[in-house]
């Protein structure tokens, strides 16, 4: 079974997500190394052509249950992924969706939320990936127990990402930037209700040092 331990940082590939390695060591040092290794790592670890399917699933099956906006932007931060067989992949991640309306040069947040968990994808007869199951971390009383069960030995990595507001916001801004570029949207800012507008990054990825 091919196994890759990956964590942190969304929007390396496509509009919503990317995959990066983790050594399972100190979380702070892992964060510091991520930007430098991201491009090479994606090239070295293989073809992540399942990511657009994962993103579309978040839009269609998760984002559709929130108050609708003019667009839905997924933000999938991959914590770890495994390839049990050549035609399947299991992805552990912190999965967010955000619905927006456009107001002038600003994306205004309408709704959205977090749905961390385990997503299983498998190739169909056409050789295209499909999401066959999605086990989500429970809300409320069962939150921590279900997260520990689903993420297993990657729980601490997941918790480090999920509880770090700065990391989450950086991943979100990069996902928005990639969506805006891919769809050629004439916007420069995004804004949550009651908060100042934030500039959408011009660079889609932090430079390598």
N, C-alpha and C positions, 0 to 999 in steps of 0.2 A: 504494500500500500504506500503510495506516494504521499508524504506529509510535509506540509510547510507551515511553520509557525510565523504568523504575520501580525503586525499590529500598528495602529495609529495612522492618522492622516487620511482624509478623504480626498477625492477628486484628482488622483494621479492619472487614472485612465477614464476616458469618457466624461460624462457630466457628473456622475455621482460618487465614484469610489475608486480606491486603489489598494494595492496589497503590498505590505512591507514586512520585513522579517523582524523577529524579536528573539533575543538570546535568553529571555526569561530572567534577566538580571535586574539591575537597578532601574526603576522606571524613569527617573530623571535623566540618566545617561542615555537610555534608549531614545527618549524624546529628542535629545540634543543631536543624536546621530541620524535621525530619520531623514531630514532634508537632504543631507549629503549623499545618501545611498539610494534614494528612491528610484531614479531613472535606471541605474545599472541593475538594481534588484529586480525590477519588473522585467527587464530583458533577460536576466539570468534565470529567473524562476519559472518562466514559461508563458503560455498564451492564456490571458485572462479574458477570453471572449465570452465568458458567462456574465460579466459585469453589466452589460447593457440589459440583459434579461432580468437580472436581479433588480436593477433600477426601475425597469418598466413594471415589474411586479409591485414594487413599493408604490408607484404612482397609481396603478390600476386597482390594486387590492387593499391598499392601506390609505393612501391619500384621498381616495374617493369617498371614504367614510367621514371625512372632516367637512366643515363648511367649505363650499367650493370657491375657488378663485379662478382667475383667468389662466393660471398655469400652476403646475405642481412640480416642485424641484426636490428630488431625493438627495439625501446625503448619507451614504453608507460608509461607515468607518469599519473596515475589516479588522477583526481581532486575530482570527486564525482561520485557515482553510485547509481541508484535507481532500485528497483525491483517492477515494476508496477503490475506484476502477477507472479505466481509461475514458469512460463515457459518463462519469458522475463526479460531482464535487459537493462537499459540505462546507458551508461558510458560517462561521460565528462572527457576529458583528453587532455594532451599535447603529441601528437603522432609524433614521429620521426622515420625515417628510414635511414640506412646507408649502402651503398654498398662498399664492400672491396675486394681487391685482396691480396693474400698472397705473401710476398717477404721475404724469409728466415724465421726469427722468428718474423716478423712484419706484422700486418694487415695494408695495405695502403688504405686510404680512396679514393674511386673513385668518389662517388657522394652521395647525400642524402639531406634531408630537413625536415622541420617541417610542420605538418598538424593537428593543434589543432581543436577540435570540439566535436560533439556529435555522438556517435555510438550506434545504437539500435540493439540488438541481441535477437533472439527468437529460442526456441527449435523446431526442425522439428519433423516429424512423428517418427523418430528413437530416439527421445529424445536428439538429439545433437544440440548444439547452432549453429546458422548461423547469419551472419551479414545481416540485412535486409535493413539498411540505414546508411549513414554516412554524416552528415551535417558539412561541414568544415567552419572554420573562413575564411572570404574573405581576399584576398591580397589587398594591395594598399589603396585607399581612404576609402573603406568600412571596413577596418580591425577592428578598435576599436568598431564601432557600431555593427558589426556582432558578435564580441566576447562577448560584453555585452548582446546581445540578446540570444545567445546560452548558455552562462554560468550563466546568471541570477545572483542570490545572491551569486554564487561561483566565480564571475568574479575576485574579488580582490585576492582570493586564486590562481586562474589560472595565473593572471598577475604577482603575486609574484614569481611563479615558472618559468614562461616563460621568465621573464626579469632578472632572477638570473643566470648568466653564471656559477658560481661555482656549484650551485645546479644541473643545467642541465648537466654539465660535470661529476659530480659524478654519476648521474643516468645513463648516457651513459656508463661510465667505468664499472659500475656494470652489465649492460645489456650485454656488450661485454664479461665480465668475465664469466657470466653464459652461454653464447652461446659457448664460447671456451671450457668450461668444459663439457657441454652437448655433444659437437661434437668431443671431444678429439683432439683438434687442437694443434699442436706443436709450438705455438706462445707465445711470452712474452710481446709484445709491440703492440701499435696501433699508427698510425701517419697520421695526416692531411698534405696535400701538403703545403710545405713552413714552417712547424712548427716542433719543436723537437718531437721525438717519446716519448710516455708516456707508463709507465709500466702498464700492465693489472693487476688489483688487485688479489692477491692470495686468499684473503678472499672474499666471495661472498656477505657478509653483514657485516655492522659494528657490533661489539660485543655489547651485552647488558651491561649496567653499573650497 
